[in-house]
Amino acid sequence: MSDINKKYHSSIPLNHDYVELPMPDKSNMSNQEMIKNSEKFYDLMTKRHTIREYSSKMVPQEVIENCIKAAGLAPSGANHQPWHFAVIKDPDHKQKIRLAAEEEEKTFYAGRASDEWLGALEPIGTNDLKPHLTDAPWLIVIFAQRTSIDRNGRKFKNYYVKESVGIATGFLITALHKAGLTTLTHPPNPMKFLNKLCDRPSSEKPEMILVVGHPTEKATVPAHAKWKKSLDEIMSIF
């Protein structure tokens, strides 16, 4: 049980009644402190890069666990937390994922993808080869749960599942970056075999494979990836 759960577990009812708790962690920053911290966080995120060239350098499991705990704090529809993170370090498991992914990518690049889609990918420099799936020390398969079981053993439907899992994935990527690691997001569709490989029920959908590790000494990023829209393009104030 997490420290947060230990602290508030006795106040959380097993039924679904609404219970108020005092807000535990109020911020008392000044405006200048908020500005400074937001600038520092922006600077941190400018140093986040998606790479495809990973070293085999070991990453402690505790780091992965801490980052997933942070992801588990993400907001979700009705606080149902409709996600599961399957963490893979076994070489055989990673090899199976790579073979299946490369087979799927071959059909994608050989005709399943439109010319427009392939044209959009050209500046990124991707192809059907996915060595990062076996080179990186960790893969995290992120599952979306359409249904869950509550603490009373009752099955219930989850809401805003895709949105909730997307937010948690963002938390996870940010936490891993803060820990000094690099990541790559690989959408696994339609790799349904991941449920069996990760011992997950058919009611869950694998949404993302997150490749996690350290870059090689000669790792590169596409120049196109350094282009970001300006603030004026992504923000409107009314």
C-alpha positions in Angstrom: 0.0 0.0 0.0 1.3 3.4 -0.9 2.1 6.2 1.6 -0.9 8.1 0.3 -3.2 5.1 0.8 -1.8 4.4 4.2 -2.6 8.0 5.2 -6.2 8.1 4.0 -7.2 4.5 3.8 -9.1 4.6 7.1 -11.2 7.6 5.8 -12.1 6.0 2.5 -15.4 4.1 2.7 -15.9 0.7 1.1 -19.2 1.8 -0.4 -19.6 4.6 -2.9 -20.8 7.3 -0.5 -19.4 10.8 -0.9 -17.1 11.7 1.9 -15.1 15.0 2.1 -11.5 15.2 3.3 -9.5 18.4 4.0 -7.3 19.2 1.1 -4.0 17.7 2.2 -1.3 19.5 0.1 -2.1 23.2 -0.4 0.5 25.3 -2.2 1.5 28.7 -0.8 3.8 29.8 -3.5 4.1 33.5 -4.4 3.4 34.6 -8.0 7.2 34.9 -8.6 7.8 31.4 -7.2 5.1 30.0 -9.5 6.6 31.8 -12.5 10.1 30.5 -11.6 8.9 26.9 -11.1 6.9 26.9 -14.4 10.0 28.2 -16.2 12.2 25.5 -14.7 9.7 22.8 -15.6 9.5 24.1 -19.2 13.3 24.0 -19.4 13.3 20.4 -18.1 10.7 19.4 -20.8 12.7 21.0 -23.6 15.3 18.4 -22.9 12.9 15.5 -23.4 13.6 13.6 -26.7 12.1 10.5 -28.3 14.9 8.2 -29.5 15.2 4.9 -31.2 18.8 4.0 -30.3 19.0 2.5 -26.9 22.0 1.1 -24.9 21.7 -2.0 -22.8 22.7 0.0 -19.7 20.8 -1.3 -16.7 18.1 0.8 -15.1 17.1 -0.1 -11.5 13.6 -1.6 -11.2 12.9 0.7 -8.3 13.1 3.7 -10.7 10.5 2.1 -13.0 8.3 1.3 -9.9 8.5 4.9 -8.6 7.6 6.4 -12.0 4.6 4.0 -12.4 3.5 5.0 -8.9 3.5 8.6 -10.1 1.5 7.7 -13.2 -1.0 6.0 -10.9 -1.7 9.4 -9.3 -3.2 10.8 -12.6 -6.8 12.0 -12.6 -9.3 9.6 -14.2 -13.0 9.3 -14.9 -14.8 8.8 -11.6 -11.4 8.0 -10.1 -11.7 4.5 -11.5 -8.0 4.5 -12.5 -8.6 2.3 -15.6 -5.0 1.3 -16.4 -2.5 -1.4 -15.9 1.2 -1.2 -16.5 2.9 -4.5 -17.6 6.6 -4.1 -17.1 8.9 -6.3 -19.2 12.6 -6.9 -18.9 12.7 -10.6 -20.0 14.7 -10.8 -23.3 12.4 -13.6 -24.7 9.3 -11.5 -24.0 10.9 -8.5 -25.7 11.9 -10.5 -28.7 8.4 -11.8 -29.2 7.1 -8.2 -29.1 9.7 -7.1 -31.6 9.0 -9.9 -34.0 5.2 -9.2 -33.9 5.7 -5.4 -34.2 8.1 -5.7 -37.2 5.7 -8.1 -38.9 2.9 -5.6 -38.4 5.0 -2.7 -39.5 6.0 -4.5 -42.8 2.3 -4.6 -43.8 2.0 -0.9 -42.8 4.8 0.4 -44.9 4.1 -2.1 -47.8 0.6 -0.7 -48.5 -1.7 -0.5 -45.5 -0.7 3.1 -44.8 -1.8 5.8 -47.2 0.7 7.8 -49.2 -0.2 10.9 -47.2 0.6 9.0 -43.9 3.9 7.7 -45.2 4.8 11.2 -46.4 4.1 12.6 -43.0 6.5 10.0 -41.5 9.3 10.7 -43.9 10.9 13.6 -41.8 10.9 11.3 -38.8 12.9 8.6 -40.6 11.0 5.6 -39.3 10.8 2.2 -41.0 9.6 -1.4 -40.2 12.7 -2.3 -38.1 12.3 -1.9 -34.4 15.6 -2.9 -32.7 14.8 -0.6 -29.7 12.2 -3.1 -28.6 14.9 -5.5 -27.7 17.8 -3.2 -27.1 16.2 -1.1 -24.3 16.3 -2.6 -20.8 12.6 -2.1 -20.2 9.3 -2.1 -22.0 6.1 -0.9 -20.4 2.9 -2.1 -22.0 0.1 0.2 -21.0 -3.4 -1.4 -20.9 -6.7 0.3 -20.8 -9.4 -1.3 -18.7 -13.0 -1.1 -20.0 -14.2 -2.7 -16.7 -12.7 -3.1 -13.2 -13.4 -4.8 -9.9 -13.9 -2.7 -6.9 -12.8 -3.4 -3.3 -16.0 -5.3 -2.7 -15.4 -7.6 -5.6 -18.0 -5.9 -7.8 -17.5 -5.5 -11.5 -18.2 -2.1 -12.9 -17.8 -0.1 -16.1 -15.1 2.5 -16.5 -15.6 6.0 -18.0 -13.4 8.2 -20.1 -11.0 5.3 -20.4 -8.9 6.5 -23.3 -8.6 10.0 -21.9 -7.7 8.8 -18.4 -5.0 6.4 -19.8 -3.6 9.1 -22.0 -3.2 11.4 -19.0 -1.5 8.6 -16.9 0.8 7.9 -19.8 1.8 11.6 -19.9 2.5 11.4 -16.2 4.7 8.3 -16.7 6.7 9.8 -19.6 7.3 12.9 -17.6 8.4 11.0 -14.5 10.8 8.8 -16.5 12.3 11.9 -18.1 12.7 13.5 -14.7 14.5 10.3 -13.6 17.0 10.8 -16.4 15.6 8.3 -18.8 14.5 8.4 -22.4 11.4 6.9 -23.9 9.7 6.0 -27.2 6.0 5.6 -27.6 5.0 2.6 -29.8 1.3 2.1 -30.5 0.8 -1.7 -30.6 -2.4 -1.9 -32.6 -3.4 -4.6 -33.5 -1.0 -6.6 -31.3 -3.7 -8.4 -29.3 -1.2 -11.2 -28.3 0.1 -8.7 -25.7 -2.8 -9.7 -23.5 -1.7 -13.3 -23.4 2.0 -12.4 -23.1 1.3 -10.1 -20.2 -1.3 -12.3 -18.6 -4.0 -9.6 -18.9 -7.8 -10.3 -19.4 -9.4 -9.8 -22.8 -11.4 -6.9 -21.4 -8.2 -4.8 -21.4 -6.8 -3.2 -24.5 -3.0 -2.6 -25.0 -2.8 1.1 -25.8 0.9 1.8 -25.8 4.3 0.2 -25.6 6.7 2.6 -23.8 10.3 1.9 -24.6 12.5 3.0 -21.6 16.2 3.2 -21.1 19.4 5.2 -21.9 20.4 6.4 -25.3 23.5 5.1 -27.0 26.5 7.4 -27.3 25.7 7.9 -31.0 22.0 8.2 -30.6 20.3 10.8 -32.9 17.0 12.6 -33.2 15.4 13.8 -36.4 15.7 17.5 -37.0 12.0 17.6 -37.7 11.3 16.5 -34.1 12.9 19.7 -32.8 10.3 21.9 -34.5 7.5 22.7 -32.1 4.5 25.0 -32.7 4.8 28.5 -31.1 2.7 29.5 -28.1 0.5 31.6 -30.3 -0.4 28.5 -32.3 -1.3 26.3 -29.4 -2.9 28.8 -27.0 -5.9 31.1 -27.1 -6.8 33.5 -24.3 -10.4 34.8 -24.0 
